[in-house]
């Protein structure tokens, strides 16, 4: 039954190997980040992002972080499928990462956080966008033949 859901693919990945490695690292980090948001008691809202939860609606902030972690975990699981079974989709997955980072930046502009200092994800978004864009270009170019 599992092979009916995830059929075997014989399509090769022809892009740069470095793009696949980058996606491996990014997927590992995404998995860890999603589990932090999903499993930490505060969802990482106060402990990592520095958001004051001692306000009206604090538990709602924690709930939203937990739900965000669940959504991130789904995306990370898709990343693992690409990394482990459907390598030919590396460029598509990197494009998803680029679009996600652009939308996170747009969301941050439309609805900025009001906190003392930026959370780690604020800087990570710019770094991830730059690196994912570079590795997307590399993934789209055929790898040199040995």
MARBA-3410 file (N, C-alpha, C, O; in Angstrom, 1 decimal):
146
0.8,-1.2,0.0,0.0,0.0,0.0,0.9,1.3,0.0,0.5,2.3,-0.6 ~ 2.0,1.2,0.7,2.9,2.4,0.8,3.4,2.8,-0.6,3.6,3.9,-0.9 ~ 3.7,1.8,-1.4,4.2,2.1,-2.8,3.1,2.7,-3.7,3.4,3.3,-4.7 ~ 1.9,2.5,-3.3,0.8,3.1,-4.1,0.7,4.6,-3.7,0.4,5.4,-4.6 ~ 1.0,4.9,-2.5,1.0,6.3,-2.1,2.3,7.0,-2.5,2.2,8.2,-3.0
3.4,6.3,-2.4,4.7,6.9,-2.8,5.3,6.0,-3.8,6.2,5.2,-3.5 ~ 4.9,6.0,-5.1,5.5,5.1,-6.1,6.9,5.3,-6.3,7.5,6.4,-6.1 ~ 7.6,4.3,-6.7,9.0,4.3,-7.0,9.2,5.2,-8.3,8.4,5.0,-9.3 ~ 10.1,6.0,-8.3,10.4,6.8,-9.5,11.8,6.5,-10.0,12.7,6.4,-9.3 ~ 11.8,6.4,-11.3,13.1,6.2,-12.0,13.7,7.4,-12.6,14.7,7.4,-13.3
13.0,8.6,-12.4,13.5,9.8,-12.9,14.8,10.2,-12.2,14.8,10.3,-11.0 ~ 15.8,10.6,-12.9,17.1,10.9,-12.3,17.1,12.4,-11.9,16.4,13.3,-12.5 ~ 17.9,12.7,-10.9,18.2,14.1,-10.5,19.5,14.5,-11.3,20.5,13.8,-11.1 ~ 19.4,15.5,-12.1,20.5,15.9,-12.9,21.2,17.2,-12.5,22.2,17.6,-13.2 ~ 20.8,17.8,-11.4,21.4,19.0,-11.0,22.6,18.8,-10.2,23.1,17.7,-10.0
23.1,19.9,-9.6,24.3,19.9,-8.8,24.1,19.1,-7.5,23.1,19.3,-6.9 ~ 25.1,18.2,-7.2,25.0,17.4,-6.0,24.9,18.4,-4.7,24.3,18.0,-3.7 ~ 25.6,19.5,-4.8,25.6,20.4,-3.7,24.2,20.9,-3.3,23.9,21.2,-2.2 ~ 23.3,21.0,-4.3,21.9,21.5,-4.1,21.2,20.4,-3.3,20.4,20.7,-2.4 ~ 21.5,19.1,-3.6,20.9,18.0,-2.8,21.4,18.1,-1.4,20.6,17.9,-0.4
22.7,18.3,-1.2,23.2,18.3,0.2,22.6,19.5,0.9,22.3,19.4,2.1 ~ 22.5,20.6,0.3,21.9,21.8,0.9,20.5,21.5,1.4,20.1,21.8,2.5 ~ 19.7,20.9,0.5,18.4,20.5,0.9,18.3,19.5,2.0,17.4,19.6,2.9 ~ 19.3,18.6,2.1,19.4,17.7,3.2,19.6,18.5,4.5,18.8,18.2,5.5 ~ 20.5,19.4,4.6,20.8,20.2,5.8,19.6,21.1,6.1,19.1,21.2,7.3
19.0,21.7,5.1,17.8,22.6,5.3,16.6,21.8,5.8,15.9,22.2,6.7 ~ 16.4,20.6,5.3,15.3,19.7,5.8,15.6,19.3,7.2,14.6,19.2,8.0 ~ 16.8,19.0,7.6,17.1,18.6,9.0,16.8,19.8,9.9,16.2,19.6,11.0 ~ 17.3,21.0,9.5,17.0,22.2,10.3,15.5,22.5,10.4,15.0,22.9,11.5 ~ 14.8,22.3,9.3,13.4,22.6,9.3,12.6,21.6,10.2,11.7,22.0,10.9
13.1,20.4,10.2,12.5,19.4,11.1,12.7,19.8,12.5,11.7,19.7,13.3 ~ 13.9,20.1,12.9,14.2,20.5,14.3,13.4,21.8,14.7,12.8,21.8,15.7 ~ 13.3,22.8,13.8,12.6,24.0,14.1,11.1,23.7,14.3,10.5,24.2,15.2 ~ 10.6,22.9,13.4,9.1,22.5,13.6,8.9,21.8,14.9,7.8,22.1,15.5 ~ 9.7,20.9,15.3,9.5,20.2,16.5,9.6,21.1,17.7,8.9,20.9,18.7
10.5,22.1,17.6,10.6,23.1,18.7,9.3,23.8,18.9,8.8,23.9,20.0 ~ 8.7,24.3,17.8,7.5,25.0,17.8,6.3,24.1,18.3,5.4,24.6,19.0 ~ 6.4,22.9,17.9,5.3,21.9,18.2,5.4,21.4,19.6,4.4,21.2,20.3 ~ 6.6,21.2,20.1,6.7,20.5,21.4,7.1,21.3,22.6,6.8,20.9,23.7 ~ 7.8,22.4,22.5,8.1,23.2,23.6,6.9,23.8,24.3,5.9,24.1,23.6
6.9,23.9,25.6,5.6,24.4,26.3,5.2,25.7,25.8,4.0,26.0,25.7 ~ 6.2,26.6,25.5,5.8,27.9,25.0,5.9,28.0,23.4,5.7,29.1,22.9 ~ 6.1,26.9,22.8,6.3,26.9,21.3,7.5,27.6,20.8,7.6,27.9,19.6 ~ 8.4,28.0,21.7,9.5,28.8,21.4,9.2,30.3,21.3,10.1,31.1,21.0 ~ 7.9,30.7,21.6,7.5,32.1,21.4,8.3,33.0,22.4,8.8,34.0,21.9
8.4,32.6,23.6,9.1,33.5,24.6,10.5,33.1,24.7,11.4,33.9,24.7 ~ 10.8,31.8,24.8,12.1,31.3,25.1,13.1,31.6,23.9,14.2,31.9,24.2 ~ 12.6,31.5,22.7,13.5,31.8,21.5,13.2,33.1,20.9,14.1,33.9,20.6 ~ 11.9,33.4,20.6,11.6,34.6,19.9,11.5,35.9,20.8,11.5,37.0,20.2 ~ 11.4,35.7,22.1,11.4,36.8,23.0,10.1,37.5,23.0,10.0,38.7,23.4
9.0,36.8,22.7,7.6,37.4,22.7,7.1,37.3,24.1,7.1,36.2,24.7 ~ 6.6,38.4,24.7,6.1,38.4,26.0,4.7,37.7,26.0,3.8,38.1,25.3 ~ 4.7,36.6,26.8,3.4,35.8,26.9,2.6,36.2,28.1,1.5,35.6,28.2 ~ 3.1,37.1,28.9,2.3,37.5,30.1,1.4,38.6,29.7,1.3,39.6,30.5 ~ 0.7,38.5,28.7,-0.3,39.5,28.2,-1.6,38.8,27.9,-1.7,37.5,27.9
-2.6,39.6,27.8,-3.9,39.0,27.4,-3.7,38.3,26.0,-3.2,38.8,25.1 ~ -4.2,37.0,26.0,-4.0,36.3,24.7,-2.7,35.5,24.6,-2.4,34.9,23.6 ~ -1.9,35.5,25.7,-0.6,34.8,25.7,-0.8,33.3,25.3,0.0,32.8,24.5 ~ -1.8,32.6,25.9,-2.0,31.2,25.5,-2.3,31.1,24.0,-2.0,30.0,23.4 ~ -3.0,32.1,23.5,-3.3,32.0,22.0,-2.0,32.1,21.2,-1.9,31.5,20.1
-1.1,32.9,21.6,0.2,33.0,20.9,0.9,31.7,20.9,1.4,31.2,19.9 ~ 0.9,31.0,22.1,1.5,29.7,22.2,0.8,28.7,21.3,1.5,27.9,20.6 ~ -0.5,28.7,21.2,-1.3,27.8,20.4,-0.9,28.1,18.9,-0.8,27.1,18.1 ~ -0.8,29.3,18.5,-0.5,29.6,17.1,0.9,29.1,16.8,1.1,28.6,15.7 ~ 1.9,29.3,17.7,3.2,28.8,17.5,3.2,27.2,17.3,3.9,26.7,16.5
2.4,26.6,18.1,2.3,25.1,18.0,1.7,24.7,16.7,2.1,23.7,16.1 ~ 0.7,25.4,16.2,0.0,25.1,14.9,1.0,25.4,13.8,1.1,24.7,12.8 ~ 1.8,26.4,13.9,2.8,26.8,13.0,3.8,25.7,12.9,4.3,25.3,11.8 ~ 4.2,25.1,14.0,5.2,24.0,14.1,4.6,22.8,13.3,5.4,22.1,12.7 ~ 3.3,22.5,13.5,2.7,21.4,12.8,2.8,21.6,11.3,3.1,20.7,10.5
2.5,22.8,10.8,2.6,23.1,9.4,4.0,23.0,8.9,4.2,22.5,7.8 ~ 4.9,23.5,9.7,6.3,23.4,9.3,6.8,21.9,9.2,7.6,21.6,8.3 ~ 6.2,21.1,10.1,6.6,19.7,10.1,6.1,19.0,8.8,6.8,18.1,8.2 ~ 4.9,19.4,8.3,4.4,18.8,7.1,5.4,19.2,5.9,5.7,18.3,5.1 ~ 5.8,20.4,5.9,6.7,20.9,4.8,8.1,20.1,5.0,8.7,19.8,4.0
8.5,19.9,6.2,9.8,19.2,6.4,9.6,17.7,6.0,10.6,17.2,5.4 ~ 8.5,17.1,6.2,8.3,15.7,5.8,8.3,15.6,4.2,8.8,14.7,3.7 ~ 7.7,16.7,3.6,7.8,16.7,2.1,9.3,16.8,1.7,9.7,16.2,0.7 ~ 10.1,17.6,2.4,11.5,17.7,2.1,12.2,16.4,2.2,13.0,16.1,1.4 ~ 11.8,15.6,3.3,12.4,14.3,3.5,12.1,13.3,2.3,12.9,12.5,1.9
10.8,13.5,1.8,10.4,12.6,0.7,11.3,13.0,-0.5,11.7,12.1,-1.3 ~ 11.5,14.2,-0.8,12.4,14.6,-1.9,13.8,14.2,-1.7,14.4,13.6,-2.6 ~ 14.3,14.4,-0.5,15.7,14.0,-0.2,15.9,12.5,-0.4,16.9,12.1,-0.9 ~ 15.0,11.7,0.2,15.2,10.3,0.2,14.6,9.5,-0.9,15.2,8.4,-1.2 ~ 13.6,10.0,-1.6,12.9,9.1,-2.6,12.8,9.8,-3.9,12.9,9.2,-5.0
12.5,11.1,-4.0,12.2,11.8,-5.2,13.2,12.9,-5.5,12.8,14.1,-5.6 ~ 14.4,12.5,-5.7,15.5,13.5,-5.8,15.3,14.4,-7.0,15.8,15.6,-7.1 ~ 14.6,13.9,-8.0,14.4,14.7,-9.2,13.5,16.0,-8.9,13.5,16.9,-9.7 ~ 12.9,16.0,-7.7,12.1,17.2,-7.3,12.9,18.2,-6.5,12.3,19.1,-5.9 ~ 14.2,18.0,-6.4,15.1,19.0,-5.6,14.8,20.4,-6.1,14.6,21.3,-5.3
14.9,20.7,-7.4,14.6,22.1,-7.8,13.2,22.6,-7.4,13.1,23.7,-7.0 ~ 12.2,21.7,-7.5,10.9,22.2,-7.1,10.8,22.5,-5.6,10.2,23.4,-5.2 ~ 11.5,21.6,-4.8,11.5,21.8,-3.3,12.2,23.1,-3.0,11.8,23.8,-2.1 ~ 13.3,23.3,-3.7,14.1,24.6,-3.4,13.3,25.8,-3.8,13.3,26.8,-3.2 ~ 12.5,25.7,-4.9,11.6,26.8,-5.3,10.6,27.0,-4.2,10.3,28.2,-3.9
10.0,26.0,-3.6,9.1,26.1,-2.5,9.7,26.9,-1.3,9.1,27.7,-0.7 ~ 11.0,26.5,-1.0,11.7,27.2,0.0,11.9,28.7,-0.3,11.7,29.5,0.6 ~ 12.3,29.0,-1.5,12.4,30.4,-1.9,11.1,31.2,-1.7,11.1,32.3,-1.2 ~ 10.0,30.6,-2.2,8.7,31.3,-2.1,8.3,31.4,-0.7,7.8,32.4,-0.3 ~ 8.6,30.4,0.1,8.2,30.5,1.6,9.0,31.6,2.2,8.4,32.4,3.0
10.3,31.8,1.9,11.0,32.8,2.5,10.5,34.2,2.1,10.5,35.1,2.9 ~ 10.2,34.3,0.8,9.7,35.6,0.3,8.4,35.9,1.0,8.1,37.1,1.4 ~ 7.5,34.9,1.2,6.2,35.2,1.9,6.4,35.5,3.3,5.7,36.3,3.9 ~ 7.4,34.9,4.0,7.7,35.2,5.4,8.2,36.7,5.5,7.8,37.4,6.4 ~ 9.0,37.1,4.5,9.4,38.5,4.5,8.3,39.4,4.3,8.2,40.5,5.0
7.4,39.1,3.4,6.2,39.9,3.1,5.3,40.0,4.4,4.9,41.1,4.8 ~ 5.1,38.9,5.0,4.3,38.8,6.2,4.9,39.7,7.3,4.2,40.4,8.0 ~ 6.3,39.6,7.4,6.9,40.4,8.4,6.8,41.9,8.2,6.8,42.7,9.1 ~ 6.7,42.3,6.9,6.5,43.7,6.6,5.0,44.1,6.8,4.8,45.2,7.3 ~ 4.1,43.2,6.5,2.7,43.6,6.7,2.3,43.5,8.2,1.4,44.3,8.6
2.9,42.6,8.9,2.5,42.4,10.3,3.8,42.2,11.1,4.1,41.1,11.6 ~ 4.5,43.3,11.4,5.8,43.2,12.1,5.6,42.8,13.6,4.6,43.2,14.2 ~ 6.6,42.1,14.1,6.6,41.8,15.5,7.0,43.1,16.3,7.9,43.8,15.8 ~ 6.5,43.2,17.4,6.9,44.4,18.3,7.6,43.8,19.5,6.9,43.6,20.6 ~ 8.9,43.5,19.4,9.7,42.9,20.5,11.0,43.6,20.5,11.4,44.4,19.6
11.7,43.4,21.7,13.0,44.1,21.9,14.0,43.8,20.9,14.7,44.7,20.4 ~ 14.2,42.5,20.5,15.2,42.2,19.5,14.6,41.1,18.6,13.7,40.4,18.9 ~ 15.1,41.1,17.3,14.6,40.2,16.3,14.9,38.7,16.7,16.0,38.4,17.2 ~ 13.9,37.8,16.5,14.2,36.4,16.8,15.1,35.8,15.7,15.3,36.4,14.7 ~ 15.7,34.7,16.0,16.7,34.1,15.1,16.1,33.9,13.7,16.9,34.0,12.7
14.9,33.6,13.6,14.3,33.3,12.3,14.3,34.5,11.4,14.2,34.4,10.2 ~ 14.3,35.7,12.0,14.3,37.0,11.2,15.5,37.0,10.4,15.5,37.4,9.2 ~ 16.7,36.7,10.9,17.9,36.7,10.2,18.0,35.5,9.3,18.5,35.6,8.2 ~ 17.5,34.4,9.8,17.6,33.1,9.1,16.8,33.2,7.8,17.2,32.5,6.8 ~ 15.8,34.0,7.7,15.0,34.1,6.5,15.8,34.7,5.4,15.7,34.2,4.3
16.6,35.7,5.7,17.4,36.4,4.6,18.5,35.4,4.2,18.8,35.3,3.0 ~ 19.1,34.7,5.1,20.2,33.8,4.8,19.6,32.6,4.0,20.2,32.2,3.0 ~ 18.5,32.1,4.4,17.9,30.9,3.7,17.5,31.3,2.3,17.7,30.6,1.4 ~ 16.9,32.5,2.2,16.5,33.0,0.9,17.7,33.1,-0.1,17.6,32.6,-1.2 ~ 18.8,33.7,0.4,20.0,33.8,-0.5,20.5,32.5,-0.9,20.8,32.2,-2.0
20.7,31.6,0.1,21.3,30.3,-0.1,20.4,29.4,-1.0,20.9,28.8,-1.9 ~ 19.1,29.4,-0.7,18.2,28.6,-1.5,18.1,29.1,-2.9,18.0,28.3,-3.8 ~ 18.2,30.4,-3.1,18.2,30.9,-4.5,19.4,30.4,-5.3,19.3,30.0,-6.4 ~ 20.6,30.5,-4.6,21.8,30.0,-5.2,21.7,28.5,-5.6,22.1,28.1,-6.7 ~ 21.3,27.7,-4.6,21.3,26.3,-4.8,20.1,25.9,-5.8,20.2,24.9,-6.4
19.1,26.7,-5.9,18.1,26.5,-6.9,18.7,26.6,-8.3,18.4,25.8,-9.2 ~ 19.4,27.7,-8.5,20.1,27.9,-9.8,21.0,26.8,-10.1,21.0,26.3,-11.3 ~ 21.8,26.3,-9.1,22.7,25.2,-9.4,21.9,23.9,-9.7,22.3,23.1,-10.5 ~ 20.8,23.7,-9.0,20.0,22.5,-9.2,19.3,22.5,-10.6,19.1,21.4,-11.1 ~ 19.1,23.6,-11.2,18.5,23.7,-12.5,19.5,23.5,-13.6,19.2,23.1,-14.7
20.8,23.7,-13.3,21.9,23.5,-14.3,22.3,22.0,-14.2,22.4,21.4,-13.2 ~ 22.4,21.4,-15.4,22.9,20.0,-15.4,24.3,19.9,-14.8,25.2,20.7,-15.0 ~ 24.4,18.8,-14.0,25.7,18.6,-13.3,26.7,18.2,-14.4,26.4,17.5,-15.3 ~ 28.0,18.6,-14.2,29.0,18.1,-15.2,29.2,16.6,-15.1,29.2,16.0,-14.1 ~ 29.4,16.0,-16.3,29.6,14.6,-16.3,31.0,14.3,-16.0,32.0,15.0,-16.4
31.2,13.2,-15.2,32.6,12.9,-14.8,33.4,12.3,-15.9,34.6,12.0,-15.8
END
